[in-house]
């Protein structure tokens, strides 16, 4: 039932939002150049890698040594708007349609985090990752990593269609209010270094 709901919602959303997708793609091209899409390998169900798609929100600015500048220095105003409105997440609907992601589930993080999880935290990969999730509607990027993983595992243990519907509604409210986008004083979430080092 969940997979059917994912297919129906993602397909309908892609069709309905096609004009928005095209406009955002054009604006990304104008403001940031190419490529329009950010493509990165992330762990999916059972940790199996897949390529997640987002609209690009950061530049490729580098220092004199050719090293990428910090996230804060590479995130222009345009990129901040994309993230605050969650428009950068829209290409993820393609991953949902393909079956790599779900509308609701723990957010897919970086592959390099996999060996850092405790056995309990790793259970977040027992379900497909989602565009939104229980952690996102309970604090999103203002949460500590440990608290975020607690919400993810709680979702794995308590998932249901009704809970998914509730999360989607709460996500809509969060997006409208542009709530919990960043940790205070940071442009992006700080990197996870393992619970033992937190």
N, C-alpha and C positions, 0 to 999 in steps of 0.2 A: 504493500500500500504506500509506503514512504517513497519508494522509487517511482511509482506511478505519479505521485504528487509532485516529485521533483521534476519529472519530465514535462508534465502539464504546465506547472508554474514557470519553469525556465523557458519553455517554448513560447508561451503566451507573452511573457515579459520581453523576450527578444524581439518578437514581432511588434508589440506595442511601443517598445522603446527604440526601435530602429532609427527614427529621426534623431533622437537624443544621442544615440551611439555615433551616428555619422557626424553630428555637430561637434561632439566632444573629440572625436578622432581628428577632425579638421583643426580644432583649437590646439590640440596637443602638437600637431604638426607645425602650426604657425608659431607657437610659443616655445616649444622645446626641440623642434626638428624631429628627425627620425631616429630610431623606429618609434612608431606610435604606441606599440604594445610592449610592456615589460613582461618578459617570459623567464621564469625561474623554476628550477626543480624543487619540489617540496614533497614531504612524505604524506602518502594517502592512507587508505585502509590497510591495516597491518604494517604500516611503514613503507609500503611499496611506493617508489618514486613516480611522480607524474609532473608535467609541466603546467604550472599555474599561470594564468594570464591576468594582467591588470593594465589599465591605461597608465602610460608612463607619467610620473609626477615629478621626477628629479632630473637634473642635468647631469652631464658627464664631466663637469669641471674638475680639472686636475691641477696639482701644484707643479713647481719647476722640475721635480723629479719624476713626474708622470704618475704620481699616486693620486687616487680619487680624494677629493676634499671631504670633509665631514658631512654627514647627512644634513645638518643644519645649514651649511653653506651651499648645498646642492638642491635645497628645496625652495624654489621661488614662490612668490605670492600665488601664481597660477596653480602650482602644485598643491599649495596649502588649501586652496579653494576646492580642488578636486577631492582631496582627502576629507575635508570637513563636510562635504556633501555626499561622500561615499560614491561619487560618480566613477572614481578610479576602479571600483570593484565590479562594475557592470560586465566586463568581459568574462568574469568568473561564471556567468550563466552558461557559457559555452562548455566549461568544464563540468557543470552540473548535467547538462544535456548529454554529454559524452559518458558520464558515469564515474568520473574521477572525483567529483565532489557532490555534496548534497546542499540544498538550500540552508539547512540547519545542521550544525555539528561543530566540533572543536575547530578553531581556525588552523589551517595548515601553516606550520612554522618552518624553520630552516632545517635542512638535512643535517647540518653539523650539530644540532641539538640532540639528535637521537641517542648518542652514547651518554648524554648528561642526565637523562631522566631517571628517576627512581622507578622501581617496578610498578608502583601505584600510578605515578604520573604517566608512564608509558601506556597505560590502559586507555588514554585518550585516543589511541590509534585503533581501538576495537570497533570504531564506526568510521564511516566516510567523513572527511573534513568538510566543514561548511563555510558558506559565505558569511553567515552570522551564527552566533551560538549563545549558550547560556552565560558564558563569561562576558560576552559583548554587551548583553543587556543588563549586566550587574556591575558595570564599572569599566569595561573595555580596557583601554590603555592606562587608566589610573590605578589599576590593580597591581599588586606585586605578582611576580611570576608564580609563586607558590599558591596564592589565592586563586589566580586564574586557572591553574591546573586542577585545583580542588573543584571549581565550578565545572570544568570540562569532564572530570571523572564522574561528578554527580549526574551530569547529563547522560553519560553512557549508561549509568545504572538506572536512570529514571525516564529514559526517552519514551515518547509516545507521540502519536499524531496530534493530540490536543496540546501537549507541551510545545511541539513545533509551531503550531498555530499561534500560541501565546507568545513565543519568542519572535516570530515574524511581526506580530503586531507591536511588541515592545521595541523591536528594531526600527520600525517605521517611525515611532515616536522619538527615538533617540536621533535618527537622521534629521528629522524636522527640527529638533532642538539643537542639533550639532553638539551633542553632549559626549563627554568622556573621550575626546579624540586623542589627546596627548597627556603624558605625564607632565606635571608642572615643571616648566623650565626646559623642556626637551621637545625637539621637533619630531622625534620618533621614539619608539619604545627602546629602552636600554637592552643590550644583548643579555641573553640567558647564559649564565656561567656555571649552572649546576646548583642544586639546593644546598650542597655542602659548603658552597662558597658564598651563599646569599647573606 
